Amino acid sequence: MYSVRFPDFARERDFGKAISKIPPAIQNKIMDAVQALSDNPRFYGATKIIPAIGISNYLAQYRIRVGNFRVLYDIDDKNKIVWIFDLRKRSEATYK
């Protein structure tokens, strides 16, 4: 079992701002998907990003798709932590 966390307050705040602008039905799906990462962070549908995306001082190596949105995250297998870095709407700039 992994714990799902944000690496710092700024990442958590930005995630909260991004999700607050989304309709409630999709918010629930995103939160369910994020919580599901604690059971299996590499479940079917999670995709490794090559090359990894730099977000602040962090590297997001994985993404999950929830509708038109992507949750960018990384996995620390040694400490059993899934680090959530960002929530982005799918567009040309999502992976830059």
C-alpha positions as CSV (number, residue, x, y, z in Angstrom):
1,M,0.0,0.0,0.0
2,Y,1.4,3.4,-1.1
3,S,0.6,6.8,0.5
4,V,-0.5,9.5,-1.9
5,R,1.0,12.9,-1.1
6,F,2.0,16.3,-2.5
7,P,5.7,17.1,-2.2
8,D,5.1,20.6,-0.9
9,F,2.3,23.1,-0.2
10,A,2.6,24.9,-3.5
11,R,1.9,21.7,-5.5
12,E,-1.0,20.9,-3.3
13,R,-2.4,24.5,-3.6
14,D,-2.0,24.4,-7.4
15,F,-3.7,21.0,-7.6
16,G,-6.6,22.4,-5.5
17,K,-7.0,25.5,-7.7
18,A,-7.0,23.4,-10.8
19,I,-9.5,20.9,-9.6
20,S,-11.8,23.6,-8.2
21,K,-12.4,24.9,-11.8
22,I,-13.6,21.5,-13.0
23,P,-17.3,20.3,-12.8
24,P,-18.0,18.3,-9.7
25,A,-18.7,15.0,-11.5
26,I,-15.2,15.1,-13.1
27,Q,-13.7,16.2,-9.8
28,N,-15.0,13.0,-8.2
29,K,-13.5,10.9,-10.9
30,I,-10.1,12.6,-10.6
31,M,-10.1,12.2,-6.8
32,D,-11.1,8.5,-7.1
33,A,-8.3,7.9,-9.7
34,V,-5.8,9.7,-7.4
35,Q,-6.8,7.6,-4.4
36,A,-6.7,4.4,-6.5
37,L,-2.9,5.1,-7.0
38,S,-2.4,4.1,-3.3
39,D,-3.4,0.5,-4.2
40,N,-1.6,0.2,-7.5
41,P,0.4,3.2,-8.8
42,R,1.2,1.4,-12.1
43,F,-2.3,0.1,-12.9
44,Y,-3.5,-0.4,-16.4
45,G,-4.0,3.0,-17.9
46,A,-1.1,4.7,-16.1
47,T,1.5,5.7,-18.7
48,K,5.2,6.4,-18.2
49,I,6.1,9.8,-19.7
50,I,9.3,9.8,-21.8
51,P,11.0,12.1,-21.3
52,A,9.9,13.0,-17.8
53,I,8.2,16.4,-17.4
54,G,9.9,19.0,-15.1
55,I,7.4,20.6,-12.7
56,S,9.1,23.1,-10.4
57,N,12.0,21.1,-8.9
58,Y,10.4,17.7,-9.6
59,L,10.1,15.2,-12.4
60,A,6.8,13.7,-13.3
61,Q,7.4,10.3,-14.8
62,Y,3.8,9.0,-14.9
63,R,0.4,10.2,-15.9
64,I,-3.1,9.0,-15.6
65,R,-5.9,10.1,-17.9
66,V,-9.3,11.1,-16.4
67,G,-11.5,12.4,-19.3
68,N,-9.7,15.4,-20.8
69,F,-7.4,15.8,-17.8
70,R,-4.1,14.3,-16.8
71,V,-2.7,13.8,-13.3
72,L,1.1,13.9,-13.4
73,Y,2.9,12.0,-10.7
74,D,6.0,10.0,-9.7
75,I,6.5,6.8,-7.7
76,D,8.9,6.4,-4.8
77,D,9.0,2.6,-4.5
78,K,11.6,2.6,-1.7
79,N,9.4,4.7,0.6
80,K,6.0,3.5,-0.8
81,I,4.9,7.1,-1.8
82,V,3.1,8.4,-4.9
83,W,4.0,12.1,-5.3
84,I,1.3,14.1,-7.1
85,F,2.7,17.0,-9.0
86,D,0.1,18.5,-11.2
87,L,-3.4,18.3,-12.8
88,R,-3.6,19.5,-16.4
89,K,-6.2,19.7,-19.1
90,R,-5.1,17.8,-22.2
91,S,-3.7,20.2,-24.8
92,E,-0.6,20.9,-26.8
93,A,1.1,22.3,-23.7
94,T,0.3,19.4,-21.3
95,Y,3.6,17.7,-21.7
96,K,5.9,20.7,-22.0
